[in-house]
């Protein structure tokens, strides 16, 4: 089973995944990248009003296969 790596890009730079995870195929790794992006929004937007990150998926050869960008903005307005 091939190994895929999920590098995180955020405001502080690139956080390279050195361990990776094994998936049956690139499509399964893409599903995982989308789930990671969803979790980033869920856990990353709390005290922060804006979130802009990306996940790049690499294969065992180091080739980039996919990039998922997460961009969210939380705005609260008082209503009468």
N, C-alpha and C positions, 0 to 999 in steps of 0.2 A: 504494500500500500504506500503511495507517495506521501511525502511530508511537505507541508505548506507553512509559510512563515507570515505572520501578521505584524507588519511594522506600523507603529502609531506616529502620526505627524501632528504636533500641537504647537502652541505658542512658544514652548521652550525648546523645540527642535524635533529630531527624529529619535524614536525609541525603537531600536531594532529588536525583533523577536529572534533570539538565538536558539531557542528550543524547537519551536514549531509544533505542529500537530499533524497527525496522519488522517487523511481523508481518502475516500475511494477515487475521487476525481475532482477536477477544478470546479465543477458546478457545486459540489458539496462544500468546498472551501469558500465559495462565493456566498452560500447561504450562511455560513458561520460569520463571514465578514459583515453581512447585513445585520445579524443578531448582535454582534459586538457594537455596531453603530447605534442600534436601538438602545442598548444598555448605556452607552455613552451619554445619550440624550437624557435617559431616565435618571442617571446618577450624577451627571455633570452639570446640569443646568440649575440646580438648587440655589446656592448662594451667589452663583455667577449669573449675570443677566444675559450673557452672550457666549456662544460656544461655536468654535470653528476648528474642526479636526478632520483628519483623514486616516484611512486604513489602507495600506498597500499590501497586497497579497503577492508573495514570491513563491516560486516553486523550488525544488531541490537544487536546481542549477543556478538559482539567484535571479532568474528572469521574472520581471514584474508581469503579473497576469491580470490584475484588477485593482482599481482604486475606488474606494467608497468614501465620499466626502459627507461629513456631518456638519450642518450649519443650522443653528437654532438661536432664537432670540426670545427672551421672556420679557414681556411688558405688562405691567399692572397699572390699570387706570382706575381711579376712584369713580364710582357711579353715584348719582344722586338718589 
